[in-house]
Amino acid sequence: MDLIVLLKGLFLGVVEGITEFIPVSSTGHLILAGDLIGFNDEKAKVFDVFIQLGAILSVVWLYREKVFAVIRGIASRRDARSFTLNIIIAFLPAAFIGLLTHKAIKAYFFNPITVAIALIAGGIAILLIERMNHRSHVKDVDNITLKQAIGVGIAQCLSLVPGVSRSGATIMGGLLAGFDRKVAVEFSFFLAIPTMVAATGYDLLSNIHGLSLSDVPLFAIGFVTSFFSALIVIKSFLRYVSRHNFSGFAYYRIGFGLLVLAFYWQRGWEF
């Protein structure tokens, strides 16, 4: 396979790993990065979906004790069943709406301008939410109620639009539901597992006919780089939220979104 193509895969794997779990939209960044480096054909779209599995595997690895404890205790422990039910309930709204709107969203919203507008709008929303007086009464993911899980699940539906950010929507939804920052982030991590596995599986099954064995090196390098870069970012992000709010990400989103709009305006909106 062409070395240039492999380097593009490595670059996009790093972009995915860095942006997947922070509130800046990994899908949005992949669309923009792919457009800039000329990697935006149908195979590239499948690649963008596949490398999300590497990022998800990093969450499973970092939280393996919790994940395996829940799996082992689901038949005997009430807290394990409650945690599992909360994840399922939070997963269902976006899964249902995503199935209904998947083709339309892919056709009309997967472009740099939509991403830029969503980045700006999401940044403004984060700033507004951060200025609210939050009452953080949920200090552990095992204490989340079913009603709160539903609220986060509804918030996750917003992330079906590229540029909104799945992690951003669910973290902000968690803050509005009364989670403290660490719980909001961790619940977003756990919710990402079924959400992204389902979305990735659906896309791969729908597009598997367009892939061949020659694509294995490209997909492998993207998967591995997204896994390791996500590992680093998740640990750093958890340390960050223990001492800071999310306003910095909001300002980044707004600034980056305006920069993207200016760039494509200069190009005559060609993308």
C-alpha positions as CSV (number, residue, x, y, z in Angstrom):
1,M,0.0,0.0,0.0
2,D,1.1,3.6,-0.7
3,L,3.2,5.0,2.1
4,I,1.4,8.4,1.8
5,V,-2.0,6.6,2.4
6,L,-0.6,4.9,5.5
7,L,0.7,8.2,6.8
8,K,-2.8,9.7,6.3
9,G,-4.2,6.7,8.3
10,L,-1.7,7.3,11.1
11,F,-2.5,11.0,11.2
12,L,-6.3,10.4,11.3
13,G,-5.9,7.7,14.0
14,V,-4.1,10.2,16.2
15,V,-6.9,12.8,15.5
16,E,-9.5,10.3,16.5
17,G,-7.8,9.3,19.7
18,I,-7.2,12.8,20.8
19,T,-10.7,14.1,20.1
20,E,-13.0,11.2,20.8
21,F,-13.5,11.7,24.5
22,I,-13.1,15.4,24.9
23,P,-16.0,17.8,24.1
24,V,-14.7,18.9,20.7
25,S,-16.3,16.4,18.2
26,S,-14.1,13.6,16.9
27,T,-16.3,13.1,13.8
28,G,-16.2,16.8,13.0
29,H,-12.4,16.8,13.3
30,L,-12.1,13.7,11.1
31,I,-14.3,15.2,8.4
32,L,-12.3,18.4,8.4
33,A,-8.9,16.6,8.5
34,G,-9.9,14.2,5.8
35,D,-11.0,17.0,3.6
36,L,-7.8,18.9,4.0
37,I,-5.5,15.9,3.3
38,G,-7.7,14.6,0.4
39,F,-8.8,11.5,2.3
40,N,-12.6,11.7,2.0
41,D,-13.9,9.1,-0.4
42,E,-16.2,6.2,0.6
43,K,-13.4,4.1,1.9
44,A,-12.2,7.0,4.1
45,K,-15.7,7.2,5.6
46,V,-15.6,3.5,6.6
47,F,-12.0,4.0,7.9
48,D,-13.2,7.0,10.1
49,V,-15.8,4.7,11.6
50,F,-13.6,1.7,12.1
51,I,-10.8,3.6,14.0
52,Q,-13.4,4.6,16.6
53,L,-13.1,1.0,17.8
54,G,-9.5,1.6,18.8
55,A,-10.6,4.6,20.9
56,I,-13.4,2.5,22.5
57,L,-11.0,-0.3,23.3
58,S,-8.9,2.2,25.3
59,V,-11.9,2.9,27.6
60,V,-12.5,-0.8,28.1
61,W,-8.9,-1.3,29.0
62,L,-8.6,1.6,31.4
63,Y,-11.9,0.7,33.1
64,R,-11.5,-3.1,32.8
65,E,-11.9,-3.7,36.5
66,K,-15.3,-1.9,36.5
67,V,-16.4,-3.5,33.3
68,F,-15.6,-7.0,34.3
69,A,-17.0,-6.5,37.8
70,V,-20.3,-5.4,36.3
71,I,-20.3,-8.4,33.9
72,R,-19.5,-10.8,36.7
73,G,-22.1,-9.3,39.1
74,I,-25.0,-8.6,36.8
75,A,-26.8,-11.8,38.0
76,S,-26.1,-11.4,41.7
77,R,-25.6,-7.7,42.5
78,R,-28.2,-5.0,42.4
79,D,-25.7,-2.2,41.7
80,A,-24.4,-4.0,38.7
81,R,-27.9,-4.5,37.3
82,S,-28.7,-0.9,38.0
83,F,-25.6,0.4,36.3
84,T,-26.2,-1.8,33.2
85,L,-29.8,-0.7,33.0
86,N,-28.8,3.0,33.1
87,I,-26.3,2.5,30.3
88,I,-28.9,0.7,28.2
89,I,-31.6,3.3,28.8
90,A,-29.1,6.1,28.0
91,F,-28.1,4.3,24.8
92,L,-31.5,3.7,23.3
93,P,-32.7,7.2,22.3
94,A,-29.7,7.9,20.1
95,A,-29.8,4.4,18.7
96,F,-33.5,4.6,17.8
97,I,-33.2,8.1,16.2
98,G,-29.9,7.2,14.6
99,L,-31.4,4.3,12.8
100,L,-34.3,6.4,11.5
101,T,-32.1,9.4,10.4
102,H,-28.7,7.8,9.6
103,K,-28.9,8.0,5.8
104,A,-30.2,11.6,5.8
105,I,-27.6,12.8,8.3
106,K,-24.8,11.2,6.2
107,A,-26.1,12.7,3.0
108,Y,-26.8,16.3,4.2
109,F,-24.7,17.0,7.4
110,F,-21.3,15.3,6.8
111,N,-19.6,18.4,5.5
112,P,-17.2,21.0,6.9
113,I,-19.7,23.8,7.0
114,T,-22.2,21.9,9.1
115,V,-19.3,20.8,11.4
116,A,-18.1,24.4,11.8
117,I,-21.5,25.7,12.7
118,A,-22.1,22.9,15.1
119,L,-18.7,23.5,16.7
120,I,-19.6,27.2,17.3
121,A,-23.1,26.4,18.6
122,G,-21.8,23.7,20.9
123,G,-19.1,26.0,22.3
124,I,-21.7,28.7,23.1
125,A,-23.9,26.0,24.7
126,I,-21.0,24.8,26.9
127,L,-20.3,28.4,28.0
128,L,-24.0,29.0,28.9
129,I,-24.2,25.7,30.9
130,E,-21.0,26.4,32.7
131,R,-22.4,29.7,33.9
132,M,-25.4,28.0,35.5
133,N,-25.4,27.2,39.2
134,H,-24.9,23.4,39.3
135,R,-25.9,21.3,42.2
136,S,-23.6,18.3,42.0
137,H,-25.3,15.7,44.1
138,V,-24.2,12.5,42.2
139,K,-20.7,11.6,43.2
140,D,-20.5,8.1,41.8
141,V,-21.6,6.5,38.6
142,D,-23.4,3.8,40.7
143,N,-25.7,6.4,42.2
144,I,-27.2,7.6,38.9
145,T,-31.0,7.3,38.7
146,L,-33.0,6.0,35.8
147,K,-34.4,9.4,35.2
148,Q,-31.0,11.0,35.0
149,A,-29.8,8.3,32.6
150,I,-32.7,9.0,30.3
151,G,-31.8,12.7,30.4
152,V,-28.2,12.0,29.3
153,G,-29.5,9.7,26.6
154,I,-31.7,12.4,25.2
155,A,-28.8,14.8,25.2
156,Q,-26.7,12.2,23.3
157,C,-29.2,12.5,20.4
158,L,-27.8,15.9,19.6
159,S,-24.5,14.4,18.8
160,L,-26.0,12.7,15.7
161,V,-25.2,15.9,14.0
162,P,-21.4,16.0,13.2
163,G,-19.6,18.7,15.1
164,V,-21.8,18.6,18.1
165,S,-19.7,16.0,20.0
166,R,-21.0,12.9,21.6
167,S,-18.9,13.4,24.7
168,G,-19.8,17.1,24.8
169,A,-23.5,16.4,24.7
170,T,-23.4,13.6,27.3
171,I,-21.0,15.4,29.7
172,M,-23.1,18.6,29.6
173,G,-26.3,16.5,29.9
174,G,-24.7,14.9,33.0
175,L,-23.9,18.3,34.5
176,L,-27.5,19.5,34.0
177,A,-28.7,16.2,35.6
178,G,-26.7,16.9,38.7
179,F,-23.5,14.8,38.2
180,D,-20.2,16.2,39.4
181,R,-17.6,16.6,36.7
182,K,-15.8,13.3,37.2
183,V,-19.1,11.3,37.2
184,A,-20.3,13.2,34.1
185,V,-17.1,12.3,32.3
186,E,-17.0,8.7,33.4
187,F,-20.6,8.1,32.5
188,S,-19.9,9.5,29.1
189,F,-17.0,7.1,28.7
190,F,-19.1,4.1,29.7
191,L,-22.0,5.2,27.5
192,A,-19.6,5.5,24.5
193,I,-18.9,1.7,24.6
194,P,-22.4,0.4,23.4
195,T,-23.1,3.6,21.4
196,M,-19.9,3.5,19.3
197,V,-19.8,-0.3,19.0
198,A,-23.3,-0.2,17.6
199,A,-22.7,2.7,15.3
200,T,-19.4,1.2,14.1
201,G,-20.9,-2.2,13.5
202,Y,-23.8,-0.8,11.6
203,D,-21.6,1.3,9.3
204,L,-19.1,-1.5,8.7
205,L,-21.8,-4.1,7.8
206,S,-23.3,-1.5,5.4
207,N,-20.0,-0.8,3.7
208,I,-18.0,-4.1,4.0
209,H,-18.4,-4.8,0.3
210,G,-16.2,-1.9,-0.6
211,L,-13.2,-3.1,1.4
212,S,-10.5,-5.6,0.5
213,L,-7.5,-7.4,2.1
214,S,-5.2,-4.7,0.8
215,D,-6.9,-2.2,3.1
216,V,-5.9,-4.1,6.3
217,P,-2.6,-2.2,6.8
218,L,-4.4,1.1,6.6
219,F,-7.1,0.1,9.0
220,A,-4.7,-1.5,11.4
221,I,-2.4,1.6,11.7
222,G,-5.5,3.8,12.3
223,F,-6.9,1.4,14.9
224,V,-3.6,1.2,16.8
225,T,-2.8,4.9,16.8
226,S,-6.3,5.8,17.9
227,F,-6.1,3.3,20.8
228,F,-2.8,4.6,22.2
229,S,-3.5,8.3,21.7
230,A,-6.9,7.8,23.3
231,L,-5.2,6.1,26.3
232,I,-3.1,9.2,26.9
233,V,-5.9,11.7,26.4
234,I,-8.4,9.9,28.7
235,K,-5.9,10.0,31.7
236,S,-5.0,13.6,31.0
237,F,-8.7,14.6,30.6
238,L,-9.6,13.1,34.0
239,R,-6.9,15.0,35.7
240,Y,-7.9,18.2,33.9
241,V,-11.6,18.0,34.9
242,S,-10.7,17.5,38.6
243,R,-9.3,21.1,38.6
244,H,-10.9,23.0,35.7
245,N,-14.3,23.5,34.0
246,F,-15.0,23.0,30.3
247,S,-14.9,26.6,29.2
248,G,-11.5,26.2,27.6
249,F,-13.0,23.6,25.2
250,A,-15.8,25.9,24.4
251,Y,-13.5,28.7,23.4
252,Y,-11.5,26.3,21.3
253,R,-14.7,25.1,19.6
254,I,-15.8,28.6,18.8
255,G,-12.4,29.8,17.6
256,F,-11.8,26.6,15.5
257,G,-15.3,26.8,14.0
258,L,-14.8,30.4,12.9
259,L,-11.4,29.5,11.4
260,V,-13.0,26.7,9.4
261,L,-15.8,29.0,8.1
262,A,-13.2,31.6,7.1
263,F,-11.1,29.0,5.4
264,Y,-13.9,27.6,3.3
265,W,-15.3,31.1,2.6
266,Q,-11.9,32.0,1.1
267,R,-12.1,28.8,-1.0
268,G,-15.5,29.8,-2.3
269,W,-17.2,27.1,-0.1
270,E,-15.7,24.3,-2.1
271,F,-15.2,21.1,-0.2
